[in-house]
Every structure is written in structure tokens, then in C-alpha cells.
Amino acid sequence: MSDAIRGWRSMHGAPKDNTMVLLLVQPIEGEGWTPFADSMDPYVTIGFNGRDDTGTDCWQFAGWDWSHDCFVDGQGKVLAWMPLPVGWQA
């Protein structure tokens, strides 16, 4: 992993049972603009993957709609993950 994501875990071991985790996401131009800052730098958000329950291997994560100032389904490439801090799990 690059220095930008040092300390983050590889997506190969990420849980896919609807467990909420921290995600490091790379915005991608042309796919909707949902990062929390006006930057192409990777950003941290929360999300989950429900493949074990639905059969669909898809990450869903929070993003920001800059036109309407509200949370939306995030767009971008998920680079890495981390468990939520202790005590934050539902």
C-alpha cells in the first residue's frame, strides 16, 4: 500500500456482512462528485458491503451532495478500510 493509505487494511479482508466500517475512498471525475472536501484527495467516510446477505458485492458509503448540501450515496473507488473505533459499533 502507498504511504497515503499506510495503516489502513486491504480490501481483500474487508467484511461483507453489513458491518459498518471506515472507508478510504478515491473520488473519480465524471462519476458524481461526493467527497466531503473540494479535493481529488482520498477521503474517509463510513460504509458497508452486504454481499453475504444479498449476493451483490457492492460497497455503499456516505458522500456529500455539494449542490443540495446533504448526504448522499457516495461515488468513487474504495481503496482501504478500518474497523470503527471501539464503542462505535451498532
ABEGO torsion letter per residue (X at the ends): XBAAABGBBBAAABBAAGBBBBBBBBBBBGAEBABABBBABBBBBBBBBAAAAAGBBBBBBBBBBAAAGBBBBBBEBBABBBBBBBGABX
